[in-house]
Amino acid sequence: MKALKHVNLASNRLSRSIPFSIGIITSLEFLDMSNNQLNGMIPEEMSQLNSLRELNVSYNHLCGKIPEGKPFNSFRASAFDHNNCLCGSPLPPCHSIGGTLHLIESNFVKSK
């Protein structure tokens, strides 16, 4: 899949988590998975998408810390809006209390 550059999966009622294998599509420049029912975390393997210029995972049920560094440090907060409990740049920071990550959702702390 070396030539794949543009993937638009928006508004397709996709569920489950983003597959870790997405990191092998290193030629990917545009990825829109917004307005679905994706859950889980954003895979760290997506950090291998060095060509990625545009990302939209807004309006899903994603949770956890947004991976750090490239390409994630170039995306605006709107790319991650309206998810369950994503945190980390460009969104508000994640909070760790006693070694446990507490994720902020709608002004309250989720801890289980």
C-alpha positions in Angstrom: 0.0 0.0 0.0 2.9 2.3 -0.7 0.9 4.6 -3.1 -2.2 5.1 -0.9 -2.4 8.8 -0.1 -6.0 9.8 0.6 -8.5 7.8 2.8 -11.9 9.2 3.7 -13.9 6.9 5.9 -16.1 9.6 7.5 -19.7 8.9 8.4 -19.6 5.2 7.7 -20.8 3.9 11.1 -17.5 2.3 11.7 -17.1 0.8 15.1 -14.3 -0.9 17.1 -10.8 0.5 17.4 -8.4 2.0 14.9 -6.3 -0.9 13.7 -2.6 -0.8 14.7 -1.7 -1.9 11.2 -2.7 1.6 9.9 0.9 2.6 10.6 2.2 0.6 7.6 0.5 3.0 5.1 3.5 5.3 5.3 2.4 7.2 2.1 -0.9 8.4 3.7 -1.3 12.2 3.5 -5.0 12.6 4.4 -7.1 10.5 6.8 -10.6 11.3 7.8 -12.4 8.8 10.1 -14.7 11.4 11.7 -18.4 10.9 12.5 -18.1 7.1 13.3 -18.3 5.0 16.4 -14.6 4.3 16.8 -13.5 3.5 20.3 -10.3 2.7 22.2 -7.1 4.7 21.9 -5.3 6.3 18.9 -2.6 3.7 18.1 1.0 4.8 18.7 1.8 3.1 15.3 0.1 6.1 13.7 3.3 8.0 14.6 4.9 6.2 11.7 2.7 8.1 9.3 5.3 10.8 8.5 3.6 12.0 5.3 0.2 12.6 7.1 -0.7 16.2 6.6 -4.4 16.1 7.6 -6.2 14.0 10.2 -9.8 14.1 11.4 -11.0 11.6 14.1 -13.5 13.9 15.6 -17.0 12.7 16.6 -16.1 9.2 17.7 -15.7 7.5 21.1 -11.9 7.6 21.3 -10.2 7.8 24.7 -6.7 8.1 26.1 -3.6 10.1 25.4 -2.9 11.4 21.9 0.5 10.1 20.7 3.2 12.7 20.9 5.5 14.1 18.2 5.1 14.0 14.5 2.7 13.9 12.8 0.4 14.6 15.8 2.0 17.9 16.8 0.9 19.5 13.6 -2.9 18.9 14.0 -5.4 21.3 15.5 -7.6 20.4 18.4 -10.6 20.3 16.1 -9.2 17.1 14.6 -9.9 15.3 17.9 -13.1 17.1 19.1 -16.1 15.3 20.5 -14.5 12.1 21.6 -15.1 10.5 25.0 -11.9 11.3 26.8 -8.9 12.1 24.6 -6.2 14.1 26.2 -2.8 15.5 25.5 -1.6 18.1 23.0 -3.4 19.8 21.3 -6.2 19.0 23.8 -5.9 19.6 27.6 -3.2 17.6 29.3 -3.8 14.1 30.8 -3.7 14.0 34.6 -1.9 11.2 36.5 -2.7 10.7 40.2 -0.8 8.0 42.0 0.4 6.4 38.7 -3.2 6.1 37.3 -4.2 8.2 34.3 -7.4 10.2 35.0 -9.1 11.4 31.8 -11.2 14.5 31.8 -14.6 14.3 30.2 -17.1 17.2 30.3 -15.6 18.8 33.4 -15.5 15.7 35.5 -12.8 13.1 36.2 -13.4 9.6 35.1 -11.8 7.1 37.4 -12.8 3.4 37.7 
